[in-house]
Amino acid sequence: MFFGVEWVSALVRISFQIVFALVTGVPFWISWNAVASKYLYFIPQMYHKIPYWHIVSIILVCKFVGELLSHLVPTLINVSQTNE
């Protein structure tokens, strides 16, 4: 089965987003679990120790929603400039 350039570029972009979420999830997970119980004592107890895969999924959802919004915003706002 042959895929077009659009399919390959979309697959590469999604793969990089997944790898980005996996890599950036590690320091965020370590720092959140170290800091939350000590300095964020006022939040509910269930948020003190967040599992790693929950953080990775939050990062992925934020990336996908941000990408969708970046495609919507240029259609909602039209800015033009003329230099005379």
N, C-alpha and C positions, 0 to 999 in steps of 0.2 A: 504494500500500500504506500503510495507516494503522498507526502504532505507538502503543501505549498510553503512559501517563505513566511507567510503570515502565521501559519500554524507552528512552524519551528521557532519563530521569534517569540510567540506567546508562550510556548513551552519553556524556552530558555528564561524568559522573564519570570514566569511562575517558579521555576526551579531556583533562580537566584533569590526570590522572595522567601522561599522556604528555607534555604540555607542561611539567609540573613536572619530569619526568625530563630533558627536553631542556635546560631552563634551568639547573637545578642541576647538571647534568653538566658544564657548561663550566668553572666555577670549580674543581670537584673534579678534573677532568681536568688543568687547568693546574697546580694546586698539587701533585697527585700526581706528575706527570712532572717537576716542578721539584725536589721534595724527595726522591723515592725513590732516585735514583741517588747523592745526596750523603749522606743520613742513614740510609737503609735499605740499606746496602751488603751486609748479611748475608742478605737475602732473595735467592732465585734471580734471575738476570739477566732472565728473561722477564717478571718483574713490575715491572721498572724503567720501562718505557715501555708503558703500557696504552693501547690504542686508545680513542678517544672513544665509539664505539658499544658497546664492551664495558661501559664505565662506565654508559652510559644503560640498557643491558639489566639490569645489576646493580641499579640503582636501581628499575627497573620491577618486577623479580622481588621485591625486598624490599617494595615497596609492596603488591603483590598478595598475597604471603604474609602480610604484616601485616594486611591487610584480612580474609583468611580466618581468621586467628587471632583477630581481634577479634570475629568472629561465633561462633567456637567457645568462647571463654573464658566468656562469660556463661552458656552452657549447662552448663559444667563446674563453675562456682562460683556458688553461690546465697547471697547475703547479704541478710538482712532485719533490720529494726530497728523496734522498737515503743517509742514514748514514752508513758509513763504518769505 
